[in-house]
Amino acid sequence: MKAILCAELTGPDGLLLVDLPDPTPGAGQVVVGVRACGVNFADTLIVQGKYQEKPPLPFIPGGEIAGDVLALGDGVTNLRVGQRVAALCELGGFAEQVAVEAARCVPLPDSIGYESAAGFLIAYGTSHIALTHRANLKAGETLLVHGAAGGVGLAAVEIGALLGATVIATASSPEKLALARQYGAAHTIDYTQEDFVERVKAITGGRGADVIYDPVGGDVFDRSLRCIAWEGRLLVIGFASGRIPQPPAGLLLVKNISVVGLYWGAYAKRDPQTLTDSLAQLFAWQAAGQLKPHISTTFPLAETGDALRALMERRSMGKVVVVTR
């Protein structure tokens, strides 16, 4: 099979397209013929050695796939050869085939395409558990989403609106803000032209946002504390800015603010039931047409490095997906 190999932690430039033996399934595993693999910000970090988990070299990056079951390992009874599935594989997704735990596969209805499914699991799963399980977002509350045209940000906008929140979206261009409005944002802010703190205060009558979804970190996190409501919840999703902020405890105290972390990948090992329930709800919404993942660009497998650069340079909107055929 063809695969993208990371042999040194030098970022996209160090990725190699190689030929490797086809995988065989172990007990409890299936081999999936990969049709599409979602590209995530974590992928850009792991190939630079900057992610919280550092697999030994060499490795195949890529954590969410969609494709067809090619082979079953011992003990697998819930799937069949030829079945269409989406799967969380942690590593190995940027390849033509991957062996993955059967328990991490979700059957795909015919109404959901491979590319859409591959761009769905991590972005929507992250945003759904963050907003519902961690921040307890309620209908009628105000949700501020930073990086609202990115993969997780756009999913947060769409899910927040579906849950009945009033969504305020920030992004860096009119095109990105227009996309956020299409996905349910009631108010949009171009942070390159406006002070988002003052705009949020004006929109909320000085109260601030009840929940703030922050995949950016750095200065955005610091300034978000100036426009959060009393008893507000600030979700720490990631640090696309490159700086991990240090929240001032005194301010958290006087405004009863909760800073809530979300490392979505940990649920597969620590709380799989919450993950399973979340994905079941998300796929039900998607099958009903209530969620529509936006795939901005697809790249062939050989151009996986370019796909990662599109994220790193913030040239994409919604999800970027690598396809194998």
Long-range contacts (C-beta under 8 A, 24 or more apart in sequence): 1-95, 1-96, 1-97, 2-95, 2-96, 2-301, 2-302, 2-324, 3-60, 3-92, 3-94, 3-95, 3-96, 4-60, 4-61, 4-62, 4-94, 4-95, 4-301, 4-304, 5-58, 5-59, 5-60, 6-46, 6-47, 6-57, 6-58, 6-59, 6-60, 6-61, 7-57, 7-58, 8-57, 9-47, 9-48, 9-49, 9-57, 10-47, 10-48, 11-44, 11-47, 11-48, 11-308, 11-312, 12-44, 12-47, 12-304, 12-305, 12-306, 12-308, 12-309, 12-312, 13-305, 14-47, 15-47, 15-61, 15-304, 15-305, 15-308, 17-301, 17-302, 17-304, 20-95, 22-97, 23-92, 23-97, 23-98, 23-99, 24-71, 24-99, 25-71, 25-72, 25-73, 25-76, 25-99, 26-73, 26-74, 26-99, 27-73, 27-74, 27-75, 28-73, 28-74, 28-75, 28-76, 28-101, 28-102, 28-103, 29-73, 29-76, 29-99, 29-100, 29-101, 29-102, 30-69, 30-70, 30-71, 30-72, 30-73, 30-76, 30-79, 30-85, 30-99, 30-100, 30-102, 30-105, 31-69, 31-70, 31-71, 31-97, 31-98, 31-99, 31-100, 32-65, 32-67, 32-68, 32-69, 32-70, 32-85, 32-87, 32-89, 32-97, 32-98, 32-99, 32-100, 32-105, 33-67, 33-68, 33-69, 33-70, 33-96, 33-97, 34-65, 34-66, 34-67, 34-93, 34-95, 34-96, 34-97, 34-98, 34-324, 35-65, 35-66, 35-67, 35-68, 35-114, 35-115, 35-118, 35-323, 35-324, 35-325, 36-65, 36-66, 36-67, 36-114, 36-115, 36-117, 36-118, 36-119, 36-298, 36-321, 36-322, 36-323, 36-324, 37-62, 37-64, 37-65, 37-66, 37-93, 37-94, 37-118, 37-321, 37-322, 37-323, 37-324, 38-62, 38-63, 38-64, 38-65, 38-93, 38-118, 38-119, 38-120, 38-121, 38-122, 38-123, 38-151, 38-319, 38-320, 38-321, 38-322, 39-299, 39-304, 39-307, 39-308, 39-310, 39-311, 39-319, 39-320, 39-321, 39-322, 40-64, 40-122, 40-123, 40-151, 40-311, 41-150, 41-151, 41-152, 41-215, 41-238, 41-240, 41-311, 42-122, 42-265, 43-308, 43-311, 44-308, 44-311, 44-312, 47-308, 52-263, 53-265, 55-91, 59-91, 59-92, 60-91, 60-92, 60-93, 60-94, 60-95, 60-98, 61-91, 61-93, 61-94, 62-89, 62-91, 62-92, 62-93, 62-94, 62-95, 62-98, 62-304, 62-322, 63-88, 63-89, 63-90, 63-91, 63-93, 63-122, 63-265, 64-88, 64-89, 64-93, 64-118, 64-119, 64-120, 64-121, 64-122, 65-89, 65-93, 65-98, 65-100, 65-118, 66-108, 66-114, 66-115, 66-117, 66-118, 67-114, 69-105, 70-97, 72-102, 73-99, 73-102, 76-102, 78-102, 79-105, 79-107, 83-107, 84-108, 84-110, 84-114, 86-117, 86-118, 86-120, 86-121, 88-121, 88-122, 88-268, 90-265, 94-301, 94-304, 94-322, 95-301, 95-324, 96-301, 96-324, 103-272, 104-268, 106-279, 106-283, 109-283, 109-287, 111-287, 112-283, 112-286, 112-287, 114-323, 115-295, 115-298, 115-321, 115-323, 116-286, 116-293, 116-295, 118-321, 119-151, 119-293, 119-295, 119-318, 119-319, 119-320, 119-321, 120-282, 120-286, 120-291, 120-293, 120-319, 121-279, 122-151, 122-152, 122-264, 123-151, 123-152, 123-154, 123-155, 123-293, 123-319, 124-155, 124-159, 124-282, 124-286, 124-291, 124-293, 125-264, 125-275, 125-278, 125-279, 125-282, 126-152, 126-155, 126-237, 126-262, 126-264, 127-152, 127-155, 127-156, 127-159, 127-213, 128-155, 128-159, 128-278, 128-281, 128-282, 129-262, 129-264, 129-267, 129-274, 129-275, 129-278, 130-156, 130-213, 130-235, 130-237, 130-260, 130-262, 130-264, 131-156, 131-159, 131-160, 131-163, 131-211, 131-213, 131-235, 132-163, 132-278, 133-274, 133-278, 134-233, 134-235, 134-260, 134-261, 134-262, 135-211, 135-213, 135-233, 135-235, 135-260, 136-233, 137-163, 137-165, 137-210, 137-211, 138-163, 138-164, 138-165, 138-210, 139-163, 139-164, 139-165, 140-164, 140-165, 140-166, 141-165, 141-166, 141-210, 141-211, 142-166, 142-168, 142-203, 142-204, 142-207, 142-208, 142-209, 142-210, 142-211, 142-229, 143-167, 143-168, 143-209, 143-210, 143-211, 143-212, 143-213, 144-168, 144-170, 144-196, 144-200, 144-209, 144-211, 144-212, 144-213, 144-224, 144-227, 145-169, 145-170, 145-180, 145-185, 145-213, 146-170, 146-212, 146-213, 146-214, 146-215, 146-216, 146-220, 146-224, 147-171, 147-215, 147-216, 147-240, 148-176, 148-177, 148-180, 148-185, 148-188, 149-175, 149-176, 149-177, 149-179, 149-180, 149-317, 149-318, 150-215, 150-240, 150-314, 150-316, 150-317, 150-318, 151-316, 151-318, 151-319, 151-320, 152-215, 152-237, 152-238, 153-180, 153-213, 153-215, 154-179, 154-180, 154-183, 154-294, 154-317, 154-318, 155-293, 156-213, 157-183, 157-184, 157-185, 158-183, 158-184, 158-291, 158-292, 159-291, 160-184, 160-211, 160-213, 161-185, 161-186, 162-285, 162-290, 162-291, 165-210, 165-211, 168-199, 168-200, 168-203, 168-209, 170-196, 172-314, 175-317, 176-317, 179-294, 179-317, 179-318, 183-294, 191-220, 196-223, 196-227, 197-223, 197-224, 197-226, 197-227, 198-227, 200-227, 201-227, 204-229, 208-232, 211-235, 213-237, 215-240, 216-240, 216-241, 217-241, 217-242, 217-243, 217-244, 217-245, 218-242, 218-243, 218-245, 219-243, 221-245, 221-247, 225-251, 225-257, 228-255, 228-257, 230-255, 230-256, 231-255, 231-256, 231-257, 231-258, 232-257, 232-258, 233-257, 233-258, 233-260, 234-258, 234-259, 234-260, 235-260, 235-261, 235-262, 236-260, 236-261, 236-262, 237-262, 293-318, 293-319, 294-318, 294-319, 295-319, 295-320, 295-321, 296-320, 297-321, 298-322, 298-323, 299-323, 300-324
